[in-house]
Amino acid sequence: MKQIHNEQEFNTAIQNDKISVILFTTKWCGDCMFIKPFMPSVEAAYDTYDFYEIDRDEMMDLAQELEIMGIPSFVSFKNGKEVSRFVSSLRKTRPEIEAYLDALKDVEE
């Protein structure tokens, strides 16, 4: 998963005709650490998407602008426009993340 550290990197990442899936996370978040072990295989299974990670605490202004307070959370973009979000403060399971990514297939076409 590619890391985003500033707004310029974020803006570049979302200006893509592929779907860009942005994961907001932090190092201290137990629910974020829960998904870390299985995310590489999820990324491999959904290789038509580009995956990025943002440390919410490092980019709090962007998180607030996008109304991301709960983590881990996912926001997806295509051609610079938000197309979907899976945002809450609840723990995400692998089946929930995969269902979210499956639903993005309609946006791909």
N, C-alpha and C positions, 0 to 999 in steps of 0.2 A: 504494500500500500504506500503510495507516494505521500510525503508529508507536505503540508502547506503551512508556511510561517508568516505570511504577510498578505495584505489585500491584493497586491499585484499578482502574486502566485495564485490566489483564489480566483481573481478575474480571468486570468489566463486559463485556468483549469475548467471553468464553467463555459467558456466560449468554444465549445466543441460540438460537432454534429453527432458525436457519440454521447450517450448518457454518462454524466459525471456524477458518481455517488460520493457524497461528502459525509464522512463520519466525524461527528463532534464527540470528543472524549477528553479525559484528563488522566494523568498518571496516578492520582490518589483515589479514583473512583472504582470501588469494588465491582460494580456492575459492568464497567468498561473492561476491567481485567477479565471478567467472566467470559466475554465474547472473543478476546484476543486469540486464544488457542485455535479456535475453529474458523476464524475469518480468512486465513490464507486459502483454505480449501473452498470456502464460499466464493472468494474472488476468482479462483480457478474455474469454478463451475459456471460463473457468470462473466466469462471473459470478453463478452461484447460490451461491457461497461468499463469505464475507468474509475478506479477507487482512489480516494484521497482521504487523508486524516488531518484533522485540525484539533490542536489542543485548545479547548474552549477557554481556558484561563489565559492562554497566550494571546488569544484574539477575542477578548471579551466584547469589544465594540461591535465586531461582526456578528457574534453570537446574539447580542442584544438586538441588533438591527434585524436579524432573521428570526427573532423571538425563540432562541434556543436557550432555555435555562435548564431543562432536564437533560441528563446524559446517561448513557450513550444515546445519541439521536442521529438520524440519517436525513439528509436533504439531497434531492437529486435535481440536476439541471440538464438542459439540452439547449444548445445555441444561446446560452446566456439567460435563459428563463427557467425559473423553478417549475418542475413538472410533478413533483411528488415529495411528500415528507412523512417520516415515521418518527415523530417527536413526542417524547414523554419522559417522565422521570423514572419510569418502571424498567426493570431488568428486561432485556430483549433475549429471547431464546433463538437458537438456530432456525427452527421451523418458522418463527415469526419473521425473522430477517429474510429468509428465503421466500416467504409469501409476499413480503414487500417487494422484493426484487422481481418475482414472477409477475406482479401487477404492472411493473414498468415495461413489460414486453409490448403492451398496447401503445405506449408512447414511442417506442422504437420505430414503429412502422410509419 
